[in-house]
Structure formats: C-alpha cells, structure tokens
Amino acid sequence: MRARLKQPSRGFAVPRYGLSAQNAFRSGAAAPGWGMTRHKSSLSQEAARLLALELYREDKVSLGRAAELCQTPLAAFMDFATKHGVPALRYSFEDLEEERQTVDGLDRRG
C-alpha cells in the first residue's frame, strides 16, 4: 500500500499513513531509532524533523517543542525550518502593534 502524500504550501511532502504527525510521535513510529538499521538512522532523523516541522507549521506545537520532538538543538531546528520555507519566528504585524501600544503606555506613565 502506498502512502498518499499531502503537499503542504511550504514546499515539502509529508506522508500520511492514517496517523497524524502528533500521534506518530506519541506511538514512537517517528522517533529516531524506531527499529531501522544503523545506516538508515539519518533517514529516520530526517523523517522525525519533517514531522516535527509539519506540527510547527500547522501551529500544533511551539518551535521549542518541535525541536524537542526530533531531538534537535533549537538553533539547528530553526535553520532546518528556514531551509524548508517555514519561518522560524512568527512575529505578525498585530504583534508589533501590540508591543508599540505597550511601549507608548509605558512612556506616558514615566
């Protein structure tokens, strides 16, 4: 049985086997060292990173949690996300406006 591939808008494909990416981590199916031989361990690490990236891209986990899930240092996971077209930091115009208003409010008090 072939896995269907879902093509996310960010330019990489994630296999769908009936498990959500989050459940794949919980079940251990996507964890590094999930029963593959030693020469395939880098492949399983890459798969774990892609699953974690998909969870982060879908806003189901934080950036830090995604890095933890695939046992990758945060800075390395940020680079990985950027290389796959997923912004490592999410800072919207609304976030900027909220901070500007906070600073304006502090200026008025002081």
N, CA, C and O atoms as a MOPAC input file, in Angstrom:
PM7 MOZYME 1SCF
protein

 N      0.84500 1    -1.17700 1     0.00000 1
 C      0.00000 1     0.00000 1     0.00000 1
 C      0.88500 1     1.23200 1     0.00000 1
 O      1.77900 1     1.35900 1     0.83600 1
 N      0.64600 1     2.11200 1    -0.90800 1
 C      1.44500 1     3.33300 1    -0.99600 1
 C      0.82000 1     4.41400 1    -0.13900 1
 O     -0.40100 1     4.53400 1    -0.04100 1
 N      1.66900 1     5.17900 1     0.46400 1
 C      1.20700 1     6.30700 1     1.28100 1
 C      0.84900 1     7.46200 1     0.36500 1
 O      1.54700 1     7.74700 1    -0.60900 1
 N     -0.23800 1     8.11000 1     0.69200 1
 C     -0.58800 1     9.32300 1    -0.04100 1
 C      0.27500 1    10.44500 1     0.49300 1
 O      0.56400 1    10.49800 1     1.68800 1
 N      0.68500 1    11.33500 1    -0.38100 1
 C      1.47800 1    12.46500 1     0.05200 1
 C      0.62700 1    13.71900 1     0.04300 1
 O     -0.03700 1    14.03100 1    -0.94500 1
 N      0.65500 1    14.41900 1     1.13600 1
 C     -0.00700 1    15.71000 1     1.21100 1
 C      1.04800 1    16.74800 1     0.90100 1
 O      2.10800 1    16.74500 1     1.52600 1
 N      0.79900 1    17.61300 1    -0.02000 1
 C      1.76100 1    18.63500 1    -0.38800 1
 C      1.40000 1    19.93400 1     0.31400 1
 O      0.51600 1    20.65800 1    -0.14500 1
 N      2.07800 1    20.24500 1     1.43300 1
 C      1.81700 1    21.49800 1     2.12800 1
 C      2.25200 1    22.68600 1     1.28400 1
 O      3.01500 1    22.53500 1     0.33000 1
 N      1.77500 1    23.83200 1     1.63000 1
 C      2.07600 1    25.02800 1     0.87000 1
 C      3.51800 1    25.48000 1     1.02500 1
 O      3.94900 1    26.37900 1     0.30200 1
 N      4.27800 1    24.89500 1     1.93300 1
 C      5.64300 1    25.34600 1     2.19200 1
 C      6.70000 1    24.57800 1     1.40000 1
 O      7.88800 1    24.83500 1     1.59100 1
 N      6.32500 1    23.65000 1     0.52200 1
 C      7.27300 1    23.06400 1    -0.38600 1
 C      7.88500 1    21.72400 1     0.00400 1
 O      8.91700 1    21.36000 1    -0.56200 1
 N      7.31700 1    20.98100 1     0.92500 1
 C      7.80200 1    19.64100 1     1.20600 1
 C      6.61700 1    18.73700 1     1.42800 1
 O      5.54500 1    19.19100 1     1.82900 1
 N      6.80700 1    17.45100 1     1.16700 1
 C      5.71500 1    16.49500 1     1.26700 1
 C      5.82800 1    15.70300 1     2.56100 1
 O      6.92700 1    15.35900 1     2.99500 1
 N      4.69900 1    15.42100 1     3.16300 1
 C      4.65300 1    14.63800 1     4.39200 1
 C      3.75700 1    13.42900 1     4.14100 1
 O      2.58700 1    13.59900 1     3.79800 1
 N      4.28300 1    12.20300 1     4.30700 1
 C      3.45300 1    11.02000 1     4.08700 1
 C      2.31600 1    10.94100 1     5.09300 1
 O      2.48000 1    11.29100 1     6.26100 1
 N      1.17700 1    10.48400 1     4.63500 1
 C      0.01800 1    10.28800 1     5.50400 1
 C     -0.30900 1     8.80600 1     5.53700 1
 O     -0.72700 1     8.24800 1     4.52200 1
 N     -0.13100 1     8.16600 1     6.66500 1
 C     -0.36500 1     6.73200 1     6.80900 1
 C     -1.53500 1     6.43200 1     7.72500 1
 O     -1.62900 1     5.32300 1     8.25000 1
 N     -2.41800 1     7.37600 1     7.93200 1
 C     -3.51200 1     7.14400 1     8.85100 1
 C     -3.18400 1     7.62200 1    10.25500 1
 O     -4.07200 1     7.66000 1    11.10600 1
 N     -1.94700 1     7.98400 1    10.52100 1
 C     -1.54900 1     8.55800 1    11.80300 1
 C     -1.30300 1    10.04200 1    11.59100 1
 O     -0.69100 1    10.43700 1    10.59900 1
 N     -1.76700 1    10.84700 1    12.49900 1
 C     -1.38800 1    12.25100 1    12.41100 1
 C      0.07100 1    12.34500 1    12.81300 1
 O      0.60500 1    11.42900 1    13.43700 1
 N      0.71400 1    13.43600 1    12.46300 1
 C      2.11800 1    13.60700 1    12.82000 1
 C      2.29000 1    13.55400 1    14.33200 1
 O      3.26100 1    12.98000 1    14.82600 1
 N      1.36000 1    14.14500 1    15.06700 1
 C      1.45400 1    14.15200 1    16.52000 1
 C      1.33800 1    12.72800 1    17.07100 1
 O      2.09100 1    12.34600 1    17.96700 1
 N      0.40000 1    11.94700 1    16.53900 1
 C      0.23500 1    10.57600 1    17.00400 1
 C      1.41200 1     9.69900 1    16.60500 1
 O      1.72800 1     8.73900 1    17.30800 1
 N      2.06400 1    10.00700 1    15.49900 1
 C      3.24500 1     9.24500 1    15.09900 1
 C      4.33900 1     9.39700 1    16.13700 1
 O      5.04200 1     8.43300 1    16.44000 1
 N      4.49500 1    10.60000 1    16.69100 1
 C      5.48400 1    10.80000 1    17.74400 1
 C      5.07500 1    10.06600 1    19.01200 1
 O      5.90600 1     9.41700 1    19.64800 1
 N      3.80500 1    10.16300 1    19.38500 1
 C      3.34800 1     9.51600 1    20.61100 1
 C      3.51100 1     8.00500 1    20.54900 1
 O      3.87700 1     7.37300 1    21.54100 1
 N      3.23800 1     7.42400 1    19.37800 1
 C      3.32400 1     5.97000 1    19.24400 1
 C      4.75700 1     5.48600 1    19.09800 1
 O      5.03100 1     4.29100 1    19.21700 1
 N      5.66200 1     6.40500 1    18.84300 1
 C      7.05500 1     6.02400 1    18.64200 1
 C      7.37500 1     5.68100 1    17.20000 1
 O      8.51500 1     5.33900 1    16.88800 1
 N      6.39300 1     5.76400 1    16.31700 1
 C      6.61600 1     5.39700 1    14.92600 1
 C      7.56600 1     6.34200 1    14.22300 1
 O      8.20800 1     5.94700 1    13.24900 1
 N      7.67600 1     7.58500 1    14.68700 1
 C      8.52800 1     8.54600 1    14.01400 1
 C      9.74100 1     8.93300 1    14.83700 1
 O     10.49800 1     9.82600 1    14.45500 1
 N      9.92600 1     8.27700 1    15.94500 1
 C     11.04900 1     8.64600 1    16.81600 1
 C     12.35900 1     8.17100 1    16.21100 1
 O     12.40500 1     7.12400 1    15.56500 1
 N     13.42900 1     8.93900 1    16.42000 1
 C     14.72600 1     8.49000 1    15.92500 1
 C     15.06000 1     7.11800 1    16.50800 1
 O     14.81600 1     6.86600 1    17.68800 1
 N     15.61700 1     6.23200 1    15.68000 1
 C     15.96800 1     4.89800 1    16.13000 1
 C     14.75600 1     3.99700 1    16.26500 1
 O     14.74400 1     3.15400 1    17.16200 1
 N     13.75700 1     4.12100 1    15.44400 1
 C     12.49300 1     3.38700 1    15.54300 1
 C     12.57300 1     2.01300 1    14.90000 1
 O     11.62000 1     1.56800 1    14.26100 1
 N     13.69900 1     1.34200 1    15.06400 1
 C     13.81600 1    -0.02100 1    14.57700 1
 C     14.53000 1    -0.13900 1    13.25200 1
 O     14.66100 1    -1.25000 1    12.73800 1
 N     14.99600 1     0.94000 1    12.67700 1
 C     15.70600 1     0.87700 1    11.40600 1
 C     17.16600 1     0.51400 1    11.67000 1
 O     17.66700 1     0.71400 1    12.77600 1
 N     17.82700 1    -0.00500 1    10.68500 1
 C     19.23300 1    -0.34000 1    10.84500 1
 C     20.06600 1     0.92100 1    10.96100 1
 O     19.60700 1     2.01600 1    10.63600 1
 N     21.27900 1     0.75700 1    11.42300 1
 C     22.15400 1     1.89400 1    11.70900 1
 C     22.35300 1     2.79800 1    10.49700 1
 O     22.34500 1     4.01900 1    10.65200 1
 N     22.52800 1     2.25500 1     9.31100 1
 C     22.78000 1     3.08400 1     8.13100 1
 C     21.55300 1     3.89600 1     7.71600 1
 O     21.67500 1     4.82200 1     6.91400 1
 N     20.39800 1     3.57400 1     8.23700 1
 C     19.19100 1     4.33100 1     7.91600 1
 C     18.80800 1     5.30900 1     9.01900 1
 O     17.76400 1     5.95700 1     8.93800 1
 N     19.64300 1     5.42200 1    10.05100 1
 C     19.27600 1     6.29200 1    11.17000 1
 C     19.19000 1     7.75100 1    10.75900 1
 O     18.37300 1     8.49400 1    11.30300 1
 N     20.01900 1     8.17900 1     9.80600 1
 C     19.92500 1     9.57500 1     9.36000 1
 C     18.61000 1     9.81000 1     8.62400 1
 O     18.05500 1    10.90800 1     8.67700 1
 N     18.11400 1     8.79000 1     7.94400 1
 C     16.82000 1     8.90300 1     7.26900 1
 C     15.69700 1     9.04900 1     8.29500 1
 O     14.78800 1     9.85800 1     8.11200 1
 N     15.76100 1     8.26400 1     9.37400 1
 C     14.72400 1     8.37400 1    10.39500 1
 C     14.81200 1     9.71500 1    11.11400 1
 O     13.78200 1    10.26600 1    11.50300 1
 N     16.01200 1    10.25300 1    11.30000 1
 C     16.17000 1    11.57300 1    11.90700 1
 C     15.56000 1    12.63800 1    11.00100 1
 O     14.90100 1    13.56100 1    11.48000 1
 N     15.77700 1    12.51200 1     9.70400 1
 C     15.20100 1    13.46600 1     8.74900 1
 C     13.67500 1    13.37400 1     8.76500 1
 O     12.99000 1    14.39600 1     8.72400 1
 N     13.14700 1    12.16200 1     8.82600 1
 C     11.69500 1    11.97800 1     8.88800 1
 C     11.13400 1    12.59700 1    10.16400 1
 O     10.08400 1    13.23900 1    10.13200 1
 N     11.82000 1    12.40900 1    11.27500 1
 C     11.37500 1    12.99500 1    12.54500 1
 C     11.38100 1    14.51300 1    12.46100 1
 O     10.46100 1    15.16600 1    12.95400 1
 N     12.40100 1    15.07400 1    11.84600 1
 C     12.45900 1    16.53900 1    11.69000 1
 C     11.31600 1    17.04500 1    10.81800 1
 O     10.69600 1    18.06400 1    11.12200 1
 N     11.04200 1    16.32700 1     9.73500 1
 C      9.95600 1    16.76000 1     8.84900 1
 C      8.59700 1    16.68000 1     9.55000 1
 O      7.75500 1    17.56100 1     9.37500 1
 N      8.38700 1    15.63500 1    10.33600 1
 C      7.13200 1    15.52600 1    11.08300 1
 C      7.01900 1    16.64600 1    12.12000 1
 O      5.95900 1    17.25300 1    12.27200 1
 N      8.10200 1    16.91200 1    12.82400 1
 C      8.10000 1    17.99900 1    13.80700 1
 C      7.87100 1    19.34000 1    13.11900 1
 O      7.14900 1    20.19200 1    13.63700 1
 N      8.48000 1    19.52300 1    11.96400 1
 C      8.30300 1    20.76700 1    11.21100 1
 C      6.85200 1    20.93700 1    10.76900 1
 O      6.31100 1    22.04200 1    10.80100 1
 N      6.23800 1    19.85000 1    10.36100 1
 C      4.82700 1    19.91000 1     9.95700 1
 C      3.94300 1    20.30000 1    11.14000 1
 O      3.02000 1    21.09900 1    10.98400 1
 N      4.21300 1    19.74800 1    12.30900 1
 C      3.45100 1    20.12300 1    13.50400 1
 C      3.62800 1    21.60500 1    13.81600 1
 O      2.66500 1    22.29500 1    14.15100 1
 N      4.85500 1    22.08500 1    13.70500 1
 C      5.12400 1    23.50200 1    13.95800 1
 C      4.44300 1    24.36900 1    12.90300 1
 O      3.82500 1    25.38300 1    13.22800 1
 N      4.56000 1    23.96500 1    11.63400 1
 C      3.96000 1    24.74300 1    10.53600 1
 C      2.44300 1    24.85900 1    10.71200 1
 O      1.85300 1    25.90100 1    10.42600 1
 N      1.82000 1    23.77100 1    11.18800 1
 C      0.37200 1    23.77000 1    11.41000 1
 C     -0.00400 1    24.42800 1    12.73200 1
 O     -1.18200 1    24.46700 1    13.08700 1
 N      0.97500 1    24.94400 1    13.46400 1
 C      0.78700 1    25.64100 1    14.73900 1
 C      0.19400 1    24.72600 1    15.80900 1
 O     -0.58200 1    25.16500 1    16.65700 1
 N      0.57200 1    23.44100 1    15.75500 1
 C      0.11400 1    22.47700 1    16.76400 1
 C      1.09200 1    22.35300 1    17.92400 1
 O      0.71300 1    21.94400 1    19.02100 1
 N      2.35200 1    22.70800 1    17.68000 1
 C      3.36500 1    22.73100 1    18.73700 1
 C      4.20900 1    23.98700 1    18.57200 1
 O      4.24700 1    24.59200 1    17.50100 1
 N      4.88000 1    24.36600 1    19.64500 1
 C      5.77800 1    25.52000 1    19.59300 1
 C      7.07800 1    25.12800 1    18.89300 1
 O      7.33700 1    23.95000 1    18.64800 1
 N      7.87300 1    26.11900 1    18.58300 1
 C      9.16400 1    25.86600 1    17.95200 1
 C     10.05200 1    25.01800 1    18.86800 1
 O     10.69700 1    24.07300 1    18.41400 1
 N     10.08000 1    25.35800 1    20.14700 1
 C     10.89300 1    24.60700 1    21.10100 1
 C     10.44100 1    23.17100 1    21.24100 1
 O     11.26900 1    22.26300 1    21.31400 1
 N      9.13400 1    22.95400 1    21.28000 1
 C      8.60300 1    21.59300 1    21.40400 1
 C      8.90500 1    20.77400 1    20.14700 1
 O      9.22500 1    19.58900 1    20.23800 1
 N      8.80300 1    21.40400 1    18.98100 1
 C      9.11700 1    20.70500 1    17.73300 1
 C     10.57800 1    20.25100 1    17.72900 1
 O     10.88400 1    19.13500 1    17.31100 1
 N     11.47900 1    21.12300 1    18.19700 1
 C     12.89700 1    20.76200 1    18.27700 1
 C     13.09600 1    19.60300 1    19.25200 1
 O     13.87900 1    18.69200 1    18.98400 1
 N     12.38600 1    19.63600 1    20.38300 1
 C     12.48400 1    18.54200 1    21.35200 1
 C     11.99700 1    17.22700 1    20.76400 1
 O     12.61800 1    16.18400 1    20.97200 1
 N     10.88900 1    17.26900 1    20.03100 1
 C     10.31000 1    16.04700 1    19.47200 1
 C     11.28200 1    15.31000 1    18.56400 1
 O     11.31100 1    14.07900 1    18.55200 1
 N     12.07500 1    16.05400 1    17.80500 1
 C     13.00700 1    15.39400 1    16.88900 1
 C     14.43100 1    15.39100 1    17.43500 1
 O     15.38300 1    15.10500 1    16.70900 1
 N     14.56800 1    15.70900 1    18.70800 1
 C     15.85600 1    15.66800 1    19.39700 1
 C     16.93200 1    16.44200 1    18.63600 1
 O     18.03100 1    15.94400 1    18.39100 1
 N     16.57700 1    17.67600 1    18.27200 1
 C     17.46200 1    18.56100 1    17.53500 1
 C     17.64200 1    19.84000 1    18.34000 1
 O     16.66400 1    20.36800 1    18.87100 1
 N     18.86600 1    20.35300 1    18.44500 1
 C     19.05200 1    21.63200 1    19.13300 1
 C     18.19100 1    22.72800 1    18.49700 1
 O     17.97200 1    22.73400 1    17.28500 1
 N     17.71500 1    23.64100 1    19.32000 1
 C     16.79200 1    24.66900 1    18.85000 1
 C     17.35700 1    25.45400 1    17.67200 1
 O     16.66300 1    25.64900 1    16.67500 1
 N     18.60200 1    25.90500 1    17.77100 1
 C     19.19500 1    26.69200 1    16.67500 1
 C     19.25400 1    25.88000 1    15.37900 1
 O     18.99100 1    26.41500 1    14.30200 1
 N     19.59200 1    24.60900 1    15.47600 1
 C     19.65300 1    23.75400 1    14.28600 1
 C     18.26100 1    23.54800 1    13.70100 1
 O     18.10000 1    23.50500 1    12.48200 1
 N     17.24600 1    23.41800 1    14.57000 1
 C     15.88600 1    23.24600 1    14.07200 1
 C     15.39000 1    24.53400 1    13.40600 1
 O     14.65900 1    24.48000 1    12.41700 1
 N     15.78200 1    25.67900 1    13.94200 1
 C     15.41000 1    26.95500 1    13.31300 1
 C     16.00700 1    27.04200 1    11.90800 1
 O     15.33100 1    27.47500 1    10.97500 1
 N     17.26500 1    26.63600 1    11.75200 1
 C     17.90000 1    26.61400 1    10.42600 1
 C     17.16800 1    25.64800 1     9.50200 1
 O     16.92000 1    25.96200 1     8.33800 1
 N     16.82700 1    24.47700 1    10.02100 1
 C     16.11100 1    23.46500 1     9.24500 1
 C     14.76500 1    24.01300 1     8.75400 1
 O     14.40400 1    23.84100 1     7.59000 1
 N     14.03400 1    24.67000 1     9.65100 1
 C     12.73100 1    25.23900 1     9.28200 1
 C     12.89200 1    26.28400 1     8.18600 1
 O     12.14300 1    26.29300 1     7.21000 1
 N     13.87000 1    27.15700 1     8.35400 1
 C     14.09800 1    28.21300 1     7.36300 1
 C     14.45500 1    27.62200 1     6.00900 1
 O     13.97400 1    28.09900 1     4.98000 1
 N     15.28900 1    26.59600 1     5.99400 1
 C     15.68500 1    25.95300 1     4.73200 1
 C     14.49600 1    25.30000 1     4.03100 1
 O     14.52100 1    25.10400 1     2.81600 1
 N     13.45100 1    24.96000 1     4.79800 1
 C     12.26700 1    24.34700 1     4.21600 1
 C     11.13200 1    25.35600 1     4.01600 1
 O      9.98300 1    24.97100 1     3.79700 1
 N     11.45800 1    26.63500 1     4.09200 1
 C     10.48100 1    27.67500 1     3.78300 1
 C      9.47700 1    27.96100 1     4.88900 1
 O      8.44000 1    28.57600 1     4.64000 1
 N      9.77100 1    27.52300 1     6.10500 1
 C      8.88100 1    27.78200 1     7.23300 1
 C      9.56500 1    28.81000 1     8.13300 1
 O     10.65700 1    28.55400 1     8.64100 1
 N      8.93800 1    29.96600 1     8.33400 1
 C      9.58400 1    30.98000 1     9.17300 1
 C      9.79800 1    30.45300 1    10.59500 1
 O      8.87800 1    29.93800 1    11.23000 1
 N     11.02400 1    30.59300 1    11.07000 1
 C     11.33900 1    30.10400 1    12.41200 1
 C     10.68900 1    30.97300 1    13.48200 1
 O     10.30200 1    30.47200 1    14.53700 1
 N     10.57000 1    32.23400 1    13.22500 1
 C      9.94200 1    33.14500 1    14.18000 1
 C      8.66300 1    33.69900 1    13.57700 1
 O      8.63800 1    34.13700 1    12.42700 1
 N      7.62600 1    33.67300 1    14.35700 1
 C      6.33000 1    34.20000 1    13.90100 1
 C      6.06200 1    35.50000 1    14.63100 1
 O      5.71200 1    35.50700 1    15.81100 1
 N      6.22500 1    36.56500 1    13.93900 1
 C      6.03100 1    37.88300 1    14.52200 1
 C      5.18100 1    38.67000 1    13.54400 1
 O      5.68600 1    39.18100 1    12.54400 1
 N      3.90900 1    38.76800 1    13.82600 1
 C      2.97200 1    39.39000 1    12.89900 1
 C      2.91500 1    40.90600 1    13.09600 1
 O      3.46300 1    41.44400 1    14.05900 1
 N      2.25700 1    41.56400 1    12.18500 1
 C      2.04300 1    42.99500 1    12.30300 1
 C      1.24300 1    43.29900 1    13.56600 1
 O      1.47800 1    44.30800 1    14.23100 1
 N      0.29200 1    42.41300 1    13.89400 1
 C     -0.50300 1    42.59800 1    15.11000 1
 C      0.36900 1    42.53200 1    16.35600 1
 O      0.16200 1    43.29300 1    17.30100 1
 N      1.35800 1    41.61400 1    16.36300 1
 C      2.29400 1    41.53300 1    17.48900 1
 C      3.08500 1    42.82600 1    17.62700 1
 O      3.26900 1    43.33400 1    18.73300 1
 N      3.54500 1    43.35000 1    16.51400 1
 C      4.29300 1    44.60300 1    16.52300 1
 C      3.43900 1    45.74900 1    17.04000 1
 O      3.89600 1    46.55600 1    17.84900 1
 N      2.21700 1    45.81800 1    16.58000 1
 C      1.31100 1    46.88500 1    17.00700 1
 C      1.01600 1    46.78800 1    18.49800 1
 O      0.96100 1    47.80700 1    19.18600 1
 N      0.82800 1    45.58800 1    18.99700 1
 C      0.56800 1    45.39100 1    20.42300 1
 C      1.76600 1    45.84800 1    21.26200 1
 O      1.59300 1    46.48900 1    22.29900 1
 N      2.96500 1    45.52200 1    20.81500 1
 C      4.15500 1    45.96200 1    21.54700 1
 C      4.32900 1    47.47400 1    21.47700 1
 O      4.74900 1    48.09300 1    22.45500 1
 N      4.01000 1    48.07500 1    20.33300 1
 C      4.10100 1    49.52900 1    20.19900 1
 C      3.16000 1    50.20900 1    21.18400 1
 O      3.52700 1    51.19600 1    21.82000 1
 N      1.95000 1    49.68300 1    21.30800 1
 C      0.98600 1    50.25800 1    22.24300 1
 C      1.44800 1    50.09000 1    23.68600 1
 O      1.24300 1    50.97900 1    24.51300 1
 N      2.06300 1    48.96500 1    23.98800 1
 C      2.58800 1    48.75000 1    25.33400 1
 C      3.68600 1    49.75700 1    25.65200 1
 O      3.70400 1    50.33400 1    26.73900 1
 N      4.59000 1    49.96700 1    24.72100 1
 C      5.67900 1    50.92800 1    24.92100 1
 C      5.11500 1    52.33600 1    25.05600 1
 O      5.56600 1    53.10500 1    25.90500 1
 N      4.12700 1    52.68200 1    24.22300 1
 C      3.50000 1    54.01400 1    24.32500 1
 C      2.87700 1    54.20600 1    25.70600 1
 O      2.98900 1    55.28100 1    26.29500 1
 N      2.22300 1    53.17100 1    26.22300 1
 C      1.59900 1    53.24400 1    27.54700 1
 C      2.64200 1    53.41100 1    28.65000 1
 O      2.40400 1    54.13000 1    29.62100 1
 N      3.78200 1    52.76100 1    28.51300 1
 C      4.85000 1    52.89800 1    29.49700 1
 C      5.47100 1    54.28200 1    29.43800 1
 O      5.82500 1    54.84300 1    30.47500 1
 N      5.61000 1    54.84200 1    28.24600 1
 C      6.16600 1    56.19600 1    28.08200 1
 C      5.28700 1    57.23700 1    28.76000 1
 O      5.79600 1    58.20400 1    29.32500 1
 N      3.98800 1    57.05000 1    28.71100 1
 C      3.04900 1    58.01600 1    29.30500 1
 C      3.10400 1    57.99200 1    30.83000 1
 O      2.87000 1    59.00900 1    31.48300 1
 N      3.41400 1    56.83100 1    31.38600 1
 C      3.48900 1    56.70100 1    32.84200 1
 C      4.75600 1    57.32200 1    33.40400 1
 O      4.74700 1    57.89800 1    34.49200 1
 N      5.84400 1    57.20000 1    32.65700 1
 C      7.14800 1    57.53500 1    33.18900 1
 C      7.55600 1    58.92200 1    33.02000 1
 O      8.65000 1    59.29900 1    33.44100 1

